[in-house]
Amino acid sequence: MEKFDDNKLFQFVYVSAMRDAVLQKAYEGEKKWLTTEETLEARNKVKEYIDYILEVGFKNQEEHDKKFIETASGVCDVINKKIETNGRNGQFTFGNAQKLINIVCKYFYIISYKDSYVREKFKYCHCPMDSILLENVWSKKKDEIKEQSNMNVNDFKSSWGKENWKINDKENYEVPDRYSIFQDNVRALAQNEGIFPIEYDYKIWGENLEK
């Protein structure tokens, strides 16, 4: 029996995650082309990130976050260049990129079920930033968030899809403040429960689905 093509498995996960990343008004341009061969380079950047997690693993948060920014900026650059070159509408923002990468990661985390060795590989991964998690984090950490920034409830819970890079000069990308503050507070909440940030997403979404 021939071995199943792993690329088909990754493509299935990637397409599913991309749909989450551009759902409703999170992305206002044409969407179908985003998962075609036209954006293969973007898909390969995400695949490289996931393969590194599974095959090597990050040594610390700083190493992971550097690769995350490299991946997210690369995806944005590839897709937005195609948008510009082909005269399409829309802009693929940091918000779209973080959702794409973090949801792909969330799908692959499932393979850690009953496997603590694989689970450890995901310890530095981020929690997807979406409306459900923004609401949850604000409700539990609003005092800390207010101390860390000038954001009010509307600022913190505004559309994640329109969130873009704080710095984007092709050589020195920097994630927006809200994303950093969100991840820091998710990390604190997760740590209090003895779990990882990606697992905190599973926990909160699981509770939300049970309501």
N, C-alpha and C positions, 0 to 999 in steps of 0.2 A: 504494500500500500504506500502510495506517495505521501510525503509529508505535506501537511496543509501550509499554504503560503501565509507566513506571518504578516506580510504586508496587507493582505486582505483583512485580517483581524484589526490591524492598526487603523486601516482606512475606515472600518465600521465605527470604531471608537472616535476617530477624528471627526467624521461627518456628524455623529451624534453630538459631540461637544461643540462643534461649530454652530449647529442649530441653536444650542443654548446660548452661545456667545452673541448671536445676532437676532435673538427672538424679539418680537414685537417692535418697540421703538428703540431698542438698544443699538440698532444699526439701520439707517434709513435708506441705504442704497440697494441696488439689485443684489440678491443673495445667492442664487443658484450656482453662479460661476465660482464662488469662494471655495468649493470643494472639488473642483475639476482639476485636470492636469495643468491648467493655466497657473495654478497656485501651488504646484508640486513642491517648489523650493520652500515655501512656508510650512507645509506639512512636514517636510524632512527636518526642518529645524526643531519642530516639536517632538518628532520621533527621536532625534538625537538626544534631546533633554531627557525623555522617558527612558531611553536605552541606557543612558548614563546612570540614572537612578537605580535601575534593575541590575546592571552589569558591574558597576563600580561602586556607586554610592558616594554621597557628599560627606566630607569630614566634619563640617561645621556649618552654621547658619550663614556666615559670610560667604563661604565658597558657593553654597547653594544660591544665595540671592544674586551673586554676580552672574551666575549662569542663567538664572531666571530672567534678569534684565537683558542679557545678551539674546536670549531666545525671544522674549516679548518684542524687543526692538527690531529684531530681524524679521519677525512675522509682520509687524506693522510696515516696515520698509518695503518688503516684497509686495504685499497686497496694495499698499497705497501707490507704489510706483506703477502697478498694473492699472489701478484706477485712473491715474493721471495719463498714462500712455494711451489707454484705450477710450478715454473720454467718458468714463463711467461716473455715476453719481455716488456720493457717500464718502465717508472717511473711516478707516479702521483704526479705532482709538486704542489707547492703553487699556481702557475698560474692557473692550472686546477681547484684546489679547490675553489679559489676565484670566478672563472667564474661560476662554478656549483652553489655555494651558492648564489651569487648575482643574477644570472638569475632565480633561484627558487624564490627568493625574488621579483624580477621584475614581474614574473607571478602573484604572490599572491597580489602584490600591486594593480592589476586591480580591486580587490573587493572594493577599496576605492572610486570608481567612484560614485560621488554624495553623498559621506559620509565623512564629514570632521573629524568625530571622529576616523574612521578607518585610514584615511590618516595620522593622527598624530602619529600613532603607527609605521610608517615607517620613521620617521624623522631622525633617527640615522643610518639607513641602508646605505651601501656603494653603490657607482656606479660601475657597472661591468667594469673592465679594459680590453679593447680590442683595436684593431688597430684604429677603428673610433674615439674612445674617446681619445686615446693617441695622435692622430693627432690634434684633436680639442684643447685639453688642452695645448699642446706644442705651437700651433699657437697663443693662447691667453695669455699664462703665461710663455713663454720661458725666459723672463728676470728674473722673480721671481725664476724659477726653477734653472737657472744658479747660482743665488745667494745662493740658498739653497743646492746646490750640485755641483759636478764636472761633471755632465752629459752633454753630447752634444746631438744633435738631434738624432743621431744613437743609443746612449745609451738609451735615453728615449723612443724611438719608436720601440725598438727591440722586438722580439717575446715575447708576454706575457705568452705563454704556457710553455716556458722554464724557466720562472722566478721562483726561488725557495726560500726557507726560508733563512733569514739572519742568524738566529740562530735556530738550530734544535737539541737539546740535550735531547729530550724526557721530559724534565721538564721545560725548559725555551725557548719556541718558540718565535720567533720575526719575524714580517713580513719584507720583503725586503724594503730598503730605497725608491726605485722607487715607490712602492705601497703606502707607507705613503705619499710621496710627491704628487703623483697623487691624492690621496683622499683629502689631504689638499687643493689642488688647485681646485679640483672639488667643494669642499664645499664652497670655496670662490666665485667661479663663480655662483654656485646655489644660494648662499645667496644674491648676487647682484641682482638676478632676483626674489627673494622672494619665492624660491622653495627649495625642498629637493634634495640631491644628486641623489637619485634613479629617481627622476623626471627629473633631468638634462639629464640622459641617454635617457629617453623617448623623450625629446625635441630634442637632437642632432640626434638620430636615425630617428626621424620623419622628420627632415629637410633633412637628407641624403636620405631617401626614396623618397622624393618629387623632388629630383634633376633629 
